[in-house]
Amino acid sequence: MANLIIREKSIFVRFTRFETLRALQKSFEIPLDKVRGATCDNEYIQSGLGLRSPGTGFPGYIAEGTFRKNGQKILSLWKKGQQVVVIELEDSRWDRILLGCIDAKATTTELNRALNEQMK
């Protein structure tokens, strides 16, 4: 499972070796000022992510990689059984990041708290 690390002025998404291979993406960092917010949305993954390019996907089981839907670019790091956190970005390589995790509510609360602290 990809690891979301919230730092003072950025978020760092760390991939396992297998995630790097399946998503064709390396671990990366995004400044907090590029993050608009995060929500728990387990239904988002079920509505379909659009065209996969590049990455690994099998509907309902795995979605790891870059997807394009309705003119938006989405990085998905999700596998069946994981809850979904949707991170909204602006002026970034992606419009959204879908992150699979064990406790989406706790992750979104922590990320949104860091964003609020950043704005103060």
C-alpha positions as CSV (number, residue, x, y, z in Angstrom):
1,M,0.0,0.0,0.0
2,A,1.4,3.4,-0.9
3,N,2.3,5.5,2.1
4,L,1.2,9.1,2.5
5,I,3.6,11.1,4.6
6,I,2.5,14.6,5.6
7,R,5.4,16.9,6.1
8,E,5.5,20.6,7.2
9,K,5.1,22.0,3.7
10,S,4.4,19.0,1.5
11,I,3.0,15.5,1.1
12,F,5.2,12.6,0.1
13,V,3.7,9.6,-1.5
14,R,6.0,6.6,-1.1
15,F,5.5,3.5,-3.3
16,T,6.5,-0.1,-2.7
17,R,8.6,-1.7,-5.5
18,F,5.6,-3.5,-6.8
19,E,3.5,-0.4,-6.9
20,T,6.3,1.4,-8.8
21,L,6.2,-1.4,-11.4
22,R,2.4,-1.6,-11.6
23,A,1.8,2.2,-11.7
24,L,4.9,3.0,-13.7
25,Q,5.4,5.8,-11.3
26,K,8.1,6.6,-8.7
27,S,7.5,8.0,-5.2
28,F,6.9,11.8,-5.4
29,E,6.4,14.9,-3.3
30,I,3.8,17.6,-3.8
31,P,3.9,21.0,-2.0
32,L,0.9,21.6,0.3
33,D,0.0,24.8,-1.5
34,K,-0.8,22.6,-4.6
35,V,-3.3,20.5,-2.5
36,R,-6.9,21.8,-2.4
37,G,-8.2,19.2,0.0
38,A,-9.0,15.6,0.6
39,T,-12.2,13.6,0.9
40,C,-13.2,10.0,1.7
41,D,-15.1,8.6,-1.4
42,N,-15.3,4.9,-1.8
43,E,-17.8,5.3,-4.6
44,Y,-15.4,7.3,-6.8
45,I,-13.5,4.2,-7.8
46,Q,-16.7,2.3,-8.7
47,S,-17.8,5.0,-11.2
48,G,-14.8,4.1,-13.4
49,L,-11.6,6.1,-13.9
50,G,-11.5,6.3,-17.7
51,L,-8.6,5.5,-20.0
52,R,-5.6,4.0,-18.3
53,S,-2.2,5.3,-19.6
54,P,0.1,4.0,-18.2
55,G,-0.4,1.6,-15.4
56,T,-2.2,-1.5,-14.3
57,G,-6.0,-1.9,-14.0
58,F,-8.7,-4.5,-13.7
59,P,-12.1,-3.0,-12.8
60,G,-13.1,-3.8,-9.2
61,Y,-9.7,-5.3,-8.3
62,I,-6.8,-2.9,-9.0
63,A,-6.3,0.6,-10.4
64,E,-2.7,1.7,-10.2
65,G,-1.4,4.2,-12.6
66,T,-2.5,7.3,-14.5
67,F,-6.0,7.5,-15.8
68,R,-7.7,10.1,-18.0
69,K,-11.4,10.9,-17.6
70,N,-13.4,14.0,-18.7
71,G,-10.3,16.0,-19.5
72,Q,-8.8,15.3,-16.0
73,K,-5.6,13.3,-15.2
74,I,-5.9,11.0,-12.2
75,L,-3.2,9.1,-10.4
76,S,-4.7,6.0,-8.8
77,L,-3.1,3.8,-6.2
78,W,-5.9,1.5,-5.2
79,K,-6.5,-2.2,-4.7
80,K,-9.7,-4.1,-3.8
81,G,-10.4,-4.0,0.0
82,Q,-8.9,-0.6,0.5
83,Q,-10.9,2.6,1.3
84,V,-10.4,5.5,-1.1
85,V,-9.0,9.0,-0.3
86,V,-9.4,11.5,-3.1
87,I,-6.8,14.3,-3.0
88,E,-7.7,17.3,-5.1
89,L,-4.7,19.2,-6.6
90,E,-4.2,22.4,-8.6
91,D,-1.4,23.4,-10.9
92,S,0.1,20.0,-10.6
93,R,0.9,17.0,-12.8
94,W,-2.4,15.4,-11.9
95,D,-5.8,16.8,-11.1
96,R,-6.5,14.2,-8.5
97,I,-4.8,11.4,-6.6
98,L,-6.8,8.4,-5.5
99,L,-5.1,6.7,-2.6
100,G,-6.1,3.3,-1.2
101,C,-5.7,3.0,2.5
102,I,-7.0,1.2,5.6
103,D,-8.7,4.2,7.3
104,A,-9.7,6.9,4.8
105,K,-11.5,9.0,7.4
106,A,-8.3,9.3,9.5
107,T,-6.1,10.1,6.5
108,T,-8.4,12.8,5.2
109,T,-8.7,14.4,8.6
110,E,-4.9,14.4,9.0
111,L,-4.3,15.9,5.6
112,N,-7.0,18.5,5.9
113,R,-5.7,19.5,9.3
114,A,-2.2,20.0,7.8
115,L,-3.7,22.1,5.0
116,N,-5.5,24.3,7.6
117,E,-2.3,24.8,9.5
118,Q,-0.5,25.7,6.3
119,M,-3.1,28.5,5.7
120,K,-2.6,30.1,9.1
